[in-house]
Amino acid sequence: MFAHGDRLTRRDLETISDERHRYELVDGTLLVSPSPRPLHQRVVARLLAALTPVCPADCEVLPAPVDVVLDEFTVLIPDVVVGRRETFTERALVGVPVLAVEVVSPSSRHIDHHLKPARLAAAGCPYYWVVEPTEPTLSCFRLVDGGYVLDAEATGEQMARLDRPYRLDLCPAELVSSH
């Protein structure tokens, strides 16, 4: 499809028509992820249900797949993204999200803990959350001096009481519960 060694761009990414996988770019390198599992999607649905009521009118909460275009060579797809309404186009969120959330899968662990937060921090995304569904754990980071610092964390039945970016209480066990 693409010549070996080429640095891919946002336009190259838009030519891919396979909908069975998630395709992202980090510095021109293509990342391919399998479709998410039910546990993963359960967490995404619960996060959407929790975030939507507290999201201000000038922002919108959306689940993947929504392209977040940070630059011509970096297009990420967070599992949940909160963006200012004016940054959404018909095809993508172009610019920096307010909040990006990743639900970790075995195949995405390194990407979700290292690659994505590094790129989002460099772009100036103020908030980044990571959910580990198997433990379950919620780690909420905020941008300070160009890097993410842990703002809140909860495991199992513990409650994460958040004040930013929105006032919200989240329990990791409730995010993964099938009830």
Secondary structure, DSSP 8 states (H G I E B T S, - for coil): ---TT----HHHHHT----SEEEEEETTEEEEEE---HHHHHHHHHHHHHHGGGS-TTEEEEESS-EEEEETTEEE--SEEEEEGGGB-SSEEES--SEEEEE--GGGHHIIIIIHHHHHHHHT-SEEEEEETTTTEEEEEEEETTEEEEEEEEETT--EEE-SSS-EEE-HHHHH---
